[in-house]
């Protein structure tokens, strides 16, 4: 994908942290470019409804991965029933849409195949593109228990992260070379005679094509492309294949690439090759970054699936929902979040209802994203803070926080649905998300829209999603959470998925799991003499996403944004810790202080998106999207570093990364 528009300067907002205060009253804007002012709920809802009505046929919705399942169910229903569109999506598109696409293509469902408990009782753990100790600290406690129980962990990551410090071996690959590395591991397993022949013949399809695909990727060839020593590749291949039980986990280091779905399928191939799926202790596990990313997709807040991951193109599925909802459903996939932003550019999308998301700062090439949001005829933002996205809104609706002000459920990475309960009252006039949407629906002609409580929403979802039918609120309380699928009111299914693959003839009860024929495709944004450094992005332990919820609190851990360089590059550019430099890509530039990190290798820099009001890192990232999943290549931008005249190093401290006991 080409880079459109001129390079943008993202330094205008660099500086002191922005303090976010809770929204307590509705806000409206009387004219484009004018200020937001306080309004009554009646005025705000009337204005929102009028804007949506005027843009019918050109409307899109962003749902919230931090809100409850019940909220997400009602949100996607609002888009499809009230506005007549499948253009509904969430931040799942920004992070794990390739995981859902890859898992669905192979297994028919988009969830991780194992439970957290199983990683405590496995033999080999492969953490690929995941600094789980910082990004998923609760899950990492299960990993540590597994290691203490004798499991060997292998870390595959361009950086020697805090997670890698616990690993048996760290495979420091070059950014964007995951497929060659996976293919080399697969080839070595085949040539060493370590693949599970019986499982492959019984449960998979496409093996011979896969064998031919990986054949050129010898240990030597892969080492040249990936930068990983051949001996390390061989060690991981043999350890993974010989293990009785093995878990392969990944996060955004795999998915946030222009070929993220292919990356996911390359990893799934290794599980199919060795039979490490469909049994207790063995599986493939995408680790979700927010409390309800999995649940948002499960509830149908995505453009191609109805609740329960039921395909919109399936006429029988549509007929069931149409009968229940009393309206027709468009027999075509809607636009992804990425495609909706492109439709803003062309004018095909004129109104957006954004609930609990901050795409102005979380989208790749954020400068372009803000320009498109400003162009909308009607932007309604429903949130708990006045985010950067809300600053572009025509109407701002104050909502409740999902984890302490709302009743409902959420679904975590292991597909476990758990109850959340209201503990405190929301501030001021803030209202429940579901109540707000129902009020809007009634203003748009759907007088029947009203739910007694969250449980009424959940029971409607259960009636439409077989995977959730057995999960009454009472049973969720009794079992302290239940993993889907749970189609029965009496029994609980095993903690792992796809056990049918181990049956004598799994093809008789479902299609065989296909190997993915995926090929290496280097990063789109190539480094050169002008932009010689590869920038990759990620998370830190102390902060959360775009910093709205964590950016303004006082903490000894918080140190703001830095551009992290290896010691060799810091010396080459003549910069020291705390010294400010200009970081530029082909899309924009920011000013940031330097941190020197020996975990990085020469030619590789690291930043986060946690502090966009100080350093807007996503001014630098590229809008090169996975054609299958629509996820952008946040992990591979080309940049240059320029030392600023007259700046000197400032004292700074780094949060402790010492080992902690399990």
C-alpha positions as CSV (number, residue, x, y, z in Angstrom):
1,X,0.0,0.0,0.0
2,X,1.3,3.4,-0.9
3,X,1.7,6.2,1.6
4,X,-0.8,9.0,0.9
5,X,-0.4,12.6,1.7
6,X,2.4,14.7,3.0
7,X,4.5,13.8,6.0
8,X,2.9,15.0,9.2
9,X,4.5,16.6,12.2
10,X,3.3,14.8,15.3
11,X,5.3,17.0,17.7
12,X,2.6,19.6,18.3
13,X,1.2,17.7,21.2
14,X,4.4,16.5,22.7
15,X,5.0,17.7,26.3
16,X,3.3,17.2,29.6
17,X,0.9,14.4,30.2
18,X,-2.8,15.1,29.5
19,X,-5.1,14.6,32.5
20,X,-8.4,12.8,31.7
21,X,-11.4,13.4,33.9
22,X,-14.6,11.4,33.9
23,X,-17.4,12.5,31.6
24,X,-20.4,13.2,33.8
25,X,-22.7,15.1,31.4
26,X,-23.7,15.0,27.7
27,X,-21.9,17.4,25.4
28,X,-22.8,18.7,22.0
29,X,-21.2,20.9,19.3
30,X,-23.3,23.6,17.7
31,X,-21.2,24.0,14.6
32,X,-18.2,22.3,13.0
33,X,-15.0,23.7,14.6
34,X,-17.0,25.2,17.5
35,X,-16.6,24.2,21.1
36,X,-18.4,21.3,22.9
37,X,-20.9,22.5,25.4
38,X,-23.0,20.8,28.1
39,X,-26.4,19.6,27.1
40,X,-29.4,17.7,28.4
41,X,-29.7,14.0,27.6
42,X,-32.8,14.8,25.5
43,X,-31.0,17.3,23.3
44,X,-27.9,15.1,23.0
45,X,-29.9,12.0,22.0
46,X,-32.1,13.9,19.6
47,X,-29.1,15.3,17.9
48,X,-27.4,11.9,17.7
49,X,-30.6,10.3,16.3
50,X,-31.0,13.0,13.7
51,X,-27.4,12.6,12.5
52,X,-27.8,8.9,12.2
53,X,-31.1,9.2,10.4
54,X,-29.6,11.6,7.9
55,X,-26.7,9.2,7.2
56,X,-28.7,6.0,6.9
57,X,-26.9,3.9,4.3
58,X,-23.6,5.6,5.2
59,X,-23.3,4.7,8.9
60,X,-20.6,2.7,10.7
61,X,-20.2,1.6,14.3
62,X,-17.2,1.0,16.5
63,X,-17.9,-1.2,19.5
64,X,-15.9,-1.6,22.7
65,X,-13.5,-4.4,23.6
66,X,-13.5,-3.3,27.3
67,X,-17.3,-3.3,27.7
68,X,-19.4,-6.2,28.5
69,X,-20.6,-9.0,26.3
70,X,-24.2,-7.7,26.7
71,X,-23.2,-4.2,25.6
72,X,-21.4,-5.6,22.5
73,X,-24.4,-7.8,21.7
74,X,-26.7,-4.8,21.8
75,X,-24.2,-2.6,19.8
76,X,-24.0,-5.1,16.9
77,X,-27.8,-5.5,17.0
78,X,-28.2,-1.7,16.8
79,X,-26.1,-1.6,13.7
80,X,-27.9,-4.4,12.0
81,X,-31.5,-3.9,13.1
82,X,-31.8,-0.1,13.6
83,X,-29.3,1.1,11.0
84,X,-29.5,-1.8,8.6
85,X,-25.8,-2.3,8.2
86,X,-23.1,-4.9,8.9
87,X,-20.5,-2.1,9.2
88,X,-19.7,-2.8,12.8
89,X,-16.2,-3.5,14.2
90,X,-14.0,-3.0,17.3
91,X,-10.3,-2.8,18.3
92,X,-10.1,-6.6,17.6
93,X,-9.3,-5.3,14.1
94,X,-6.3,-3.4,15.4
95,X,-4.8,-6.4,17.2
96,X,-6.1,-10.0,16.9
97,X,-8.3,-10.1,13.8
98,X,-5.6,-12.2,12.1
99,X,-5.8,-14.7,14.9
100,X,-9.6,-15.0,14.5
101,X,-9.2,-15.3,10.7
102,X,-6.4,-17.9,10.9
103,X,-8.0,-20.0,13.6
104,X,-11.4,-19.9,11.9
105,X,-9.9,-20.9,8.5
106,X,-8.3,-24.0,10.1
107,X,-10.6,-25.0,12.9
108,X,-13.9,-23.2,12.2
109,X,-13.9,-21.1,15.3
110,X,-11.8,-18.1,16.3
111,X,-10.9,-18.8,19.9
112,X,-7.7,-20.1,21.5
113,X,-7.8,-23.9,21.8
114,X,-6.6,-24.2,25.5
115,X,-7.2,-23.0,29.0
116,X,-4.7,-21.1,31.2
117,X,-4.5,-24.0,33.6
118,X,-3.1,-26.3,30.8
119,X,0.0,-24.2,30.4
120,X,0.9,-25.2,34.0
121,X,0.9,-28.8,33.0
122,X,2.6,-28.8,29.6
123,X,6.2,-29.7,28.6
124,X,7.2,-27.0,26.1
125,X,6.0,-23.4,25.9
126,X,6.7,-21.3,22.8
127,X,6.1,-17.6,23.3
128,X,6.2,-16.1,19.8
129,X,6.1,-12.3,19.3
130,X,4.9,-11.9,22.9
131,X,6.4,-10.1,25.9
132,X,3.7,-11.8,28.1
133,X,5.4,-10.8,31.3
134,X,4.7,-7.1,30.6
135,X,1.6,-7.4,28.3
136,X,-0.2,-10.3,29.9
137,X,1.1,-10.5,33.5
138,X,-1.8,-12.6,34.9
139,X,-1.3,-15.2,32.1
140,X,2.4,-15.1,32.7
141,X,1.9,-16.3,36.3
142,X,0.5,-19.5,34.8
143,X,3.6,-19.6,32.5
144,X,5.9,-19.3,35.5
145,X,4.0,-22.1,37.3
146,X,4.5,-24.3,34.2
147,X,8.3,-23.5,34.2
148,X,8.5,-24.3,37.9
149,X,6.7,-27.6,37.1
150,X,9.4,-28.5,34.6
151,X,8.3,-26.9,31.3
152,X,10.9,-25.5,28.9
153,X,10.1,-22.1,27.4
154,X,11.4,-20.8,24.1
155,X,11.0,-17.1,23.3
156,X,10.8,-15.9,19.7
157,X,11.0,-12.1,19.5
158,X,13.1,-9.4,17.8
159,X,13.9,-8.0,21.3
160,X,15.4,-9.9,24.2
161,X,12.3,-9.0,26.4
162,X,11.7,-9.6,30.0
163,X,9.8,-12.7,29.0
164,X,12.8,-14.0,27.2
165,X,14.8,-13.8,30.4
166,X,12.8,-16.8,31.6
167,X,13.3,-18.8,28.4
168,X,15.5,-21.9,27.7
169,X,16.5,-20.1,24.5
170,X,15.8,-16.8,22.9
171,X,15.4,-16.7,19.1
172,X,16.0,-13.1,18.1
173,X,14.6,-12.9,14.6
174,X,14.5,-9.9,12.3
175,X,11.2,-8.1,12.2
176,X,8.9,-9.6,9.6
177,X,10.6,-13.0,9.1
178,X,8.3,-15.1,11.2
179,X,7.1,-17.2,8.2
180,X,10.6,-18.2,7.1
181,X,11.4,-19.2,10.7
182,X,8.2,-21.2,11.1
183,X,8.8,-22.9,7.7
184,X,12.3,-23.9,8.7
185,X,11.0,-25.4,11.9
186,X,8.4,-27.3,10.0
187,X,11.0,-28.6,7.4
188,X,13.4,-29.7,10.2
189,X,10.6,-31.6,11.9
190,X,9.7,-33.4,8.7
191,X,13.3,-34.2,7.7
192,X,14.1,-35.5,11.2
193,X,11.0,-37.8,11.0
194,X,9.5,-36.1,14.1
195,X,6.1,-35.1,12.6
196,X,3.0,-36.9,13.9
197,X,2.3,-39.0,10.8
198,X,-0.8,-40.7,12.2
199,X,-2.4,-37.3,13.2
200,X,-1.4,-35.7,9.9
201,X,-3.0,-38.4,7.8
202,X,-6.1,-38.7,9.9
203,X,-6.9,-35.1,10.9
204,X,-5.4,-32.7,8.3
205,X,-5.4,-31.9,4.6
206,X,-2.8,-30.4,2.3
207,X,0.2,-31.9,3.9
208,X,2.0,-32.7,0.6
209,X,1.6,-29.1,-0.5
210,X,2.9,-27.9,2.8
211,X,5.9,-30.3,2.6
212,X,6.8,-28.8,-0.8
213,X,6.3,-25.2,0.5
214,X,8.8,-25.6,3.3
215,X,11.4,-27.6,1.5
216,X,13.5,-24.6,0.3
217,X,13.7,-23.3,3.9
218,X,16.7,-25.2,5.1
219,X,18.3,-24.2,8.5
220,X,21.0,-22.3,6.6
221,X,18.6,-20.5,4.3
222,X,16.3,-19.5,7.2
223,X,19.2,-18.3,9.3
224,X,20.3,-15.9,6.6
225,X,16.8,-14.4,6.3
226,X,15.8,-14.4,9.9
227,X,19.1,-13.7,11.7
228,X,18.5,-16.7,14.0
229,X,21.4,-19.2,14.3
230,X,20.7,-22.5,12.6
231,X,21.4,-24.4,15.8
232,X,18.8,-22.5,17.7
233,X,16.2,-23.2,15.0
234,X,17.0,-26.9,15.1
235,X,16.8,-26.9,18.9
236,X,13.4,-25.4,19.0
237,X,12.1,-27.7,16.2
238,X,13.2,-30.8,18.0
239,X,12.0,-29.7,21.5
240,X,8.6,-28.8,20.2
241,X,8.1,-31.9,18.1
242,X,9.4,-34.4,20.7
243,X,7.3,-32.9,23.6
244,X,4.4,-35.0,24.7
245,X,2.5,-31.7,25.3
246,X,3.3,-28.3,24.0
247,X,1.7,-24.9,23.9
248,X,2.3,-22.3,21.2
249,X,1.3,-18.7,22.2
250,X,1.5,-15.5,20.3
251,X,0.4,-11.9,20.5
252,X,0.8,-8.7,18.4
253,X,4.3,-9.5,17.3
254,X,2.6,-12.0,15.0
255,X,-0.7,-10.3,14.1
256,X,0.2,-6.6,13.6
257,X,1.8,-7.1,10.1
258,X,0.4,-6.7,6.6
259,X,0.4,-10.5,6.4
260,X,-0.7,-11.1,9.9
261,X,-3.2,-13.9,9.0
262,X,-0.5,-15.7,7.1
263,X,1.8,-15.4,10.1
264,X,-0.9,-17.0,12.3
265,X,-1.5,-19.9,9.9
266,X,2.3,-20.5,9.7
267,X,2.3,-21.1,13.5
268,X,-0.9,-23.2,13.3
269,X,0.8,-25.4,10.7
270,X,3.4,-26.4,13.3
271,X,0.7,-27.5,15.7
272,X,-1.0,-29.6,13.0
273,X,2.4,-31.1,12.0
274,X,3.1,-32.3,15.5
275,X,-0.5,-33.0,16.7
276,X,-0.2,-30.4,19.4
277,X,-3.8,-29.4,19.4
278,X,-7.1,-31.0,20.6
279,X,-5.6,-32.6,23.7
280,X,-5.2,-31.4,27.3
281,X,-1.9,-29.5,27.7
282,X,-1.4,-29.0,23.9
283,X,-2.8,-26.1,21.9
284,X,-2.4,-22.8,20.2
285,X,-3.2,-19.6,22.1
286,X,-3.5,-16.0,21.0
287,X,-3.3,-13.8,24.1
288,X,-5.8,-11.0,24.0
289,X,-4.8,-7.6,25.2
290,X,-8.1,-6.2,26.7
291,X,-10.6,-7.7,29.0
292,X,-13.2,-8.5,26.4
293,X,-11.6,-8.6,22.9
294,X,-12.6,-12.2,22.6
295,X,-16.1,-11.4,23.8
296,X,-16.7,-8.6,21.4
297,X,-16.1,-10.9,18.5
298,X,-18.1,-13.7,20.1
299,X,-21.1,-11.3,20.4
300,X,-21.0,-10.4,16.7
301,X,-19.4,-6.9,17.0
302,X,-17.5,-7.7,13.8
303,X,-18.6,-7.3,10.2
304,X,-18.7,-10.9,9.0
305,X,-20.1,-12.9,11.9
306,X,-23.3,-12.8,13.9
307,X,-23.2,-13.7,17.6
308,X,-21.6,-17.0,18.3
309,X,-19.3,-16.6,15.3
310,X,-22.2,-17.6,12.9
311,X,-21.4,-16.7,9.3
312,X,-23.6,-13.9,7.9
313,X,-23.4,-15.6,4.4
314,X,-25.2,-18.7,5.8
315,X,-28.8,-18.4,4.8
316,X,-30.0,-20.6,7.6
317,X,-28.1,-18.5,10.2
318,X,-29.6,-15.3,8.8
319,X,-33.1,-16.7,8.8
320,X,-32.8,-17.6,12.5
321,X,-31.7,-14.1,13.4
322,X,-34.2,-12.4,11.1
323,X,-37.1,-14.4,12.6
324,X,-36.0,-13.5,16.2
325,X,-35.2,-9.8,15.5
326,X,-38.1,-9.2,13.0
327,X,-35.9,-7.5,10.4
328,X,-33.9,-8.6,7.3
329,X,-30.1,-8.8,7.6
330,X,-27.9,-7.8,4.7
331,X,-26.5,-11.0,3.1
332,X,-23.0,-9.6,2.7
333,X,-20.0,-8.8,4.9
334,X,-19.8,-5.3,6.3
335,X,-16.8,-3.1,6.3
336,X,-13.9,-3.6,8.8
337,X,-12.7,-0.7,10.9
338,X,-9.9,-0.2,8.5
339,X,-12.3,-0.2,5.5
340,X,-14.6,2.2,7.3
341,X,-11.8,4.7,7.7
342,X,-11.1,4.4,3.9
343,X,-14.9,4.9,3.3
344,X,-14.6,8.2,5.3
345,X,-12.0,9.3,2.9
346,X,-14.3,8.7,-0.1
347,X,-17.4,10.1,1.6
348,X,-19.2,6.7,1.5
349,X,-19.3,6.7,5.3
350,X,-20.7,10.0,6.8
351,X,-21.7,9.0,10.3
352,X,-20.0,7.0,13.0
353,X,-21.2,5.8,16.4
354,X,-18.0,5.1,18.5
355,X,-18.4,3.4,21.8
356,X,-15.4,3.2,24.1
357,X,-12.7,3.2,21.4
358,X,-10.0,5.9,20.7
359,X,-9.1,5.3,17.0
360,X,-7.8,8.8,16.6
361,X,-4.8,7.7,18.5
362,X,-4.8,3.9,18.1
363,X,-5.0,3.7,14.3
364,X,-1.8,3.4,12.2
365,X,-0.9,6.8,10.6
366,X,-2.9,8.5,13.3
367,X,-2.6,11.9,11.6
368,X,-4.6,10.6,8.6
369,X,-7.1,9.0,10.9
370,X,-7.8,12.3,12.6
371,X,-8.3,14.1,9.3
372,X,-10.9,11.5,8.3
373,X,-12.8,11.7,11.6
374,X,-12.9,15.5,11.3
375,X,-14.5,15.1,7.8
376,X,-17.6,13.1,9.1
377,X,-21.0,14.7,9.0
378,X,-21.9,13.1,12.4
379,X,-19.6,11.6,14.9
380,X,-21.1,10.4,18.2
381,X,-18.7,9.2,20.9
382,X,-20.0,7.3,23.9
383,X,-17.2,6.9,26.5
384,X,-16.1,7.5,30.1
385,X,-13.4,10.1,29.2
386,X,-13.1,12.9,26.7
387,X,-10.7,11.0,24.5
388,X,-8.8,12.5,21.5
389,X,-11.5,10.9,19.3
390,X,-14.2,12.5,21.4
391,X,-12.6,15.9,20.7
392,X,-13.8,15.5,17.1
393,X,-17.3,14.5,18.1
394,X,-20.6,16.3,17.4
395,X,-22.2,14.6,20.3
396,X,-20.5,13.0,23.4
397,X,-22.5,10.7,25.6
398,X,-21.2,9.8,29.1
399,X,-21.3,6.1,29.8
400,X,-20.5,3.7,32.7
401,X,-17.2,1.9,33.3
402,X,-17.7,-1.8,32.5
403,X,-15.8,-3.3,35.4
404,X,-17.3,-1.6,38.4
405,X,-20.4,0.3,37.3
406,X,-22.2,-2.2,35.2
407,X,-23.7,-5.7,35.4
408,X,-22.9,-8.3,32.8
409,X,-20.2,-10.7,31.6
410,X,-16.9,-10.6,29.8
411,X,-14.9,-13.3,28.0
412,X,-11.1,-13.7,28.3
413,X,-8.4,-15.2,26.1
414,X,-9.2,-18.8,27.2
415,X,-12.9,-18.3,26.1
416,X,-14.0,-18.2,29.8
417,X,-17.2,-16.2,30.3
418,X,-17.3,-14.5,33.8
419,X,-19.7,-12.2,35.6
420,X,-19.0,-8.6,36.4
421,X,-21.0,-6.7,38.9
422,X,-22.0,-3.2,39.7
423,X,-20.1,-2.0,42.8
424,X,-20.3,1.8,42.6
425,X,-22.5,4.5,41.1
426,X,-21.3,6.3,37.9
427,X,-20.6,10.0,38.3
428,X,-23.0,12.7,37.5
429,X,-25.5,11.9,34.7
430,X,-23.5,9.0,33.2
431,X,-25.8,6.2,32.0
432,X,-25.5,2.5,31.1
433,X,-24.4,1.9,27.5
434,X,-27.4,-0.4,26.8
435,X,-29.9,2.1,28.1
436,X,-28.4,4.8,25.9
437,X,-28.6,2.6,22.8
438,X,-32.1,1.6,23.5
439,X,-33.1,5.3,23.8
440,X,-31.5,6.0,20.5
441,X,-33.2,3.0,18.9
442,X,-36.6,4.2,20.0
443,X,-35.9,7.7,18.6
444,X,-35.1,5.9,15.3
445,X,-38.5,4.1,15.2
446,X,-37.9,0.9,17.2
447,X,-40.3,1.4,20.1
448,X,-39.9,-2.2,21.3
449,X,-36.2,-1.7,22.3
450,X,-36.1,-2.1,26.1
451,X,-34.3,-4.6,28.3
452,X,-35.2,-5.1,32.0
453,X,-31.5,-5.8,32.9
454,X,-28.2,-7.3,31.6
455,X,-29.5,-10.8,32.2
456,X,-32.3,-10.2,29.8
457,X,-29.8,-9.3,27.1
458,X,-27.7,-12.3,27.9
459,X,-30.7,-14.7,27.7
460,X,-31.5,-13.3,24.2
461,X,-27.9,-14.0,23.2
462,X,-28.1,-17.5,24.6
463,X,-31.2,-18.2,22.6
464,X,-29.3,-17.3,19.3
465,X,-25.8,-18.7,20.0
466,X,-25.5,-22.5,20.6
467,X,-22.0,-22.1,22.1
468,X,-23.5,-20.0,24.9
469,X,-26.9,-21.7,25.5
470,X,-25.7,-23.6,28.6
471,X,-24.3,-20.5,30.3
472,X,-27.1,-19.1,32.5
473,X,-26.1,-16.4,35.0
474,X,-26.8,-19.0,37.7
475,X,-24.4,-21.5,36.2
476,X,-21.8,-18.8,35.6
477,X,-22.0,-17.9,39.3
478,X,-21.9,-21.6,40.4
479,X,-18.8,-22.4,38.3
480,X,-17.1,-19.0,38.6
481,X,-17.0,-18.8,34.9
482,X,-17.5,-21.3,32.0
483,X,-15.5,-21.7,28.8
484,X,-17.4,-21.8,25.5
485,X,-18.6,-23.9,23.8
486,X,-21.3,-24.7,26.4
487,X,-24.3,-25.9,24.4
488,X,-25.8,-28.0,27.3
489,X,-27.5,-26.9,30.5
490,X,-26.3,-30.0,32.3
491,X,-22.6,-30.6,31.5
492,X,-19.4,-28.6,31.0
493,X,-17.3,-29.3,27.9
494,X,-13.5,-30.1,28.2
495,X,-11.2,-27.1,28.6
496,X,-9.6,-27.6,25.2
497,X,-11.1,-27.4,21.7
498,X,-11.0,-29.7,18.7
499,X,-10.7,-33.0,20.4
500,X,-12.6,-34.5,17.4
501,X,-9.3,-34.3,15.5
502,X,-8.1,-37.3,17.5
503,X,-11.2,-39.4,16.6
504,X,-10.7,-42.4,14.3
505,X,-12.2,-40.5,11.4
506,X,-12.7,-36.8,12.3
507,X,-13.7,-36.0,8.7
508,X,-17.0,-37.7,9.2
509,X,-18.0,-35.2,11.9
510,X,-16.4,-32.1,10.4
511,X,-13.9,-31.0,7.9
512,X,-10.2,-31.8,8.2
513,X,-7.9,-29.1,9.5
514,X,-6.1,-27.6,6.4
515,X,-2.4,-26.7,6.4
516,X,-1.9,-23.1,5.4
517,X,0.1,-22.5,2.2
518,X,1.6,-19.2,3.1
519,X,4.7,-17.5,1.7
520,X,7.2,-15.0,3.0
521,X,6.3,-11.4,2.3
522,X,8.8,-8.8,3.8
523,X,7.5,-5.6,5.5
524,X,6.0,-3.0,3.2
525,X,7.9,-0.1,4.6
526,X,11.4,-0.9,3.5
527,X,14.5,0.5,5.2
528,X,17.0,2.4,3.1
529,X,19.7,5.1,3.4
530,X,17.1,7.8,4.3
531,X,15.2,5.6,6.8
532,X,17.7,3.1,8.0
533,X,16.2,1.9,11.3
534,X,13.4,-0.6,11.8
535,X,10.8,0.6,14.4
536,X,8.7,-1.9,16.1
537,X,6.1,-1.1,18.7
538,X,4.6,-2.9,21.7
539,X,3.3,-2.6,25.3
540,X,4.9,-1.8,28.6
541,X,3.8,-3.1,32.0
542,X,2.9,0.3,33.5
543,X,0.5,1.6,30.9
544,X,-2.5,0.7,28.9
545,X,-3.3,1.3,25.2
546,X,-3.6,5.0,24.4
547,X,-3.1,6.1,28.0
548,X,-6.6,7.4,28.6
549,X,-7.2,5.2,31.6
550,X,-3.6,4.9,32.8
551,X,-1.7,8.0,31.5
552,X,-2.5,10.5,34.2
553,X,-2.0,8.5,37.4
554,X,1.0,8.9,39.6
555,X,3.2,5.9,39.7
556,X,6.9,5.2,40.3
557,X,6.8,2.9,37.2
558,X,5.6,5.6,34.8
559,X,8.4,7.2,32.8
560,X,6.4,8.3,29.7
561,X,7.4,7.6,26.1
562,X,11.0,7.0,24.9
563,X,12.5,5.9,21.7
564,X,14.6,2.9,22.7
565,X,17.8,2.2,20.9
566,X,20.6,-0.4,21.4
567,X,23.9,0.9,22.9
568,X,25.6,0.6,19.5
569,X,23.0,2.8,17.7
570,X,23.0,5.3,20.6
571,X,26.8,5.7,20.3
572,X,26.5,5.9,16.5
573,X,24.1,8.8,16.7
574,X,25.9,10.4,19.6
575,X,22.9,10.4,22.0
576,X,22.5,9.4,25.6
577,X,19.6,8.5,27.9
578,X,17.1,11.3,28.2
579,X,18.4,13.3,25.2
580,X,15.6,14.3,22.9
581,X,15.8,13.3,19.2
582,X,13.5,13.7,16.2
583,X,12.1,10.4,15.0
584,X,10.8,10.5,11.4
585,X,9.1,8.1,9.1
586,X,7.6,8.5,5.6
587,X,4.4,9.6,7.2
588,X,5.3,11.9,10.1
589,X,7.7,12.8,12.8
590,X,7.8,13.1,16.6
591,X,10.2,14.3,19.2
592,X,11.1,11.9,22.0
593,X,13.8,11.3,24.6
594,X,16.2,8.3,24.2
595,X,16.4,5.2,26.3
596,X,19.3,2.9,25.8
597,X,18.3,-0.8,26.0
598,X,20.7,-3.7,25.5
599,X,17.7,-5.9,24.7
600,X,17.7,-4.4,21.2
601,X,20.0,-5.2,18.4
602,X,21.6,-2.7,16.0
603,X,19.2,-1.2,13.5
604,X,16.1,-1.9,15.7
605,X,14.2,0.7,17.7
606,X,11.2,0.3,20.0
607,X,8.3,2.6,21.1
608,X,4.8,2.2,22.4
609,X,1.4,4.0,21.8
610,X,0.8,4.5,25.5
611,X,1.5,8.3,25.7
612,X,0.2,9.8,22.4
613,X,-0.5,13.2,24.0
614,X,3.2,13.4,24.7
615,X,4.7,11.4,21.8
616,X,2.2,10.3,19.2
617,X,4.0,7.2,18.0
618,X,1.3,6.3,15.5
619,X,2.2,9.3,13.5
620,X,5.1,7.1,12.4
621,X,3.3,3.8,11.7
622,X,2.1,2.6,8.3
623,X,-1.4,1.9,7.2
624,X,-0.4,-1.3,5.3
625,X,-3.2,-3.7,6.1
626,X,-3.6,-7.5,6.1
627,X,-5.9,-8.1,3.1
628,X,-7.7,-10.9,5.0
629,X,-8.1,-9.4,8.5
630,X,-7.6,-5.6,7.9
631,X,-4.9,-5.2,10.7
632,X,-2.2,-2.7,10.1
633,X,1.6,-3.3,10.1
634,X,2.3,-1.5,13.4
635,X,5.3,-3.7,14.0
636,X,7.5,-2.7,11.0
637,X,8.0,1.0,10.1
638,X,11.2,2.5,8.7
639,X,12.5,5.5,10.6
640,X,15.5,7.8,10.9
641,X,16.9,9.4,14.1
642,X,18.1,13.0,14.1
643,X,19.9,14.5,17.1
644,X,18.4,17.8,18.0
645,X,20.8,20.7,18.4
646,X,21.1,22.2,21.9
647,X,19.7,19.2,23.8
648,X,21.4,17.4,26.5
649,X,20.8,14.2,28.4
650,X,18.3,14.4,31.3
651,X,18.2,12.1,34.4
652,X,15.8,9.2,33.9
653,X,15.0,6.0,35.6
654,X,13.9,2.6,34.2
655,X,11.3,0.4,35.9
656,X,12.8,-2.7,37.4
657,X,12.9,-5.7,35.1
658,X,14.4,-8.0,37.6
659,X,13.0,-11.5,37.9
660,X,10.1,-12.0,40.3
661,X,9.1,-15.2,42.0
662,X,6.0,-17.0,40.8
